[in-house]
C-alpha cells in the first residue's frame, strides 16, 4: 500500500498543480 501511495504522489507531482488542488478540495 505504501508503494502505491508513493506512486500516486509522484504521479500527482508530474501532473499540473490545479489537479492536485482539486483532488484535495474534493
ChimeraX commands (.cxc) that place a marker at each C-alpha (Angstrom):
marker #1 position 0.00,0.00,0.00 radius 0.5
marker #1 position 2.81,2.41,0.87 radius 0.5
marker #1 position 4.39,1.89,-2.55 radius 0.5
marker #1 position 1.05,2.58,-4.22 radius 0.5
marker #1 position 0.60,5.80,-2.24 radius 0.5
marker #1 position 4.13,6.86,-3.11 radius 0.5
marker #1 position 3.41,6.21,-6.79 radius 0.5
marker #1 position 0.25,8.33,-6.58 radius 0.5
marker #1 position 2.17,11.22,-5.02 radius 0.5
marker #1 position 4.83,11.01,-7.74 radius 0.5
marker #1 position 2.09,10.95,-10.39 radius 0.5
marker #1 position 0.38,13.98,-8.88 radius 0.5
marker #1 position 3.72,15.81,-8.84 radius 0.5
marker #1 position 4.16,15.19,-12.56 radius 0.5
marker #1 position 0.62,16.41,-13.21 radius 0.5
marker #1 position -0.44,20.05,-13.06 radius 0.5
marker #1 position -0.83,21.70,-9.66 radius 0.5
marker #1 position -4.55,22.60,-10.19 radius 0.5
marker #1 position -5.41,18.91,-10.50 radius 0.5
marker #1 position -3.79,18.18,-7.13 radius 0.5
marker #1 position -5.61,21.11,-5.53 radius 0.5
marker #1 position -8.94,19.95,-6.93 radius 0.5
marker #1 position -8.27,16.45,-5.61 radius 0.5
marker #1 position -7.63,17.89,-2.14 radius 0.5
marker #1 position -10.79,20.02,-2.27 radius 0.5
marker #1 position -12.92,17.06,-3.23 radius 0.5
marker link #1:1,2 radius 0.2
marker link #1:2,3 radius 0.2
marker link #1:3,4 radius 0.2
marker link #1:4,5 radius 0.2
marker link #1:5,6 radius 0.2
marker link #1:6,7 radius 0.2
marker link #1:7,8 radius 0.2
marker link #1:8,9 radius 0.2
marker link #1:9,10 radius 0.2
marker link #1:10,11 radius 0.2
marker link #1:11,12 radius 0.2
marker link #1:12,13 radius 0.2
marker link #1:13,14 radius 0.2
marker link #1:14,15 radius 0.2
marker link #1:15,16 radius 0.2
marker link #1:16,17 radius 0.2
marker link #1:17,18 radius 0.2
marker link #1:18,19 radius 0.2
marker link #1:19,20 radius 0.2
marker link #1:20,21 radius 0.2
marker link #1:21,22 radius 0.2
marker link #1:22,23 radius 0.2
marker link #1:23,24 radius 0.2
marker link #1:24,25 radius 0.2
marker link #1:25,26 radius 0.2
view
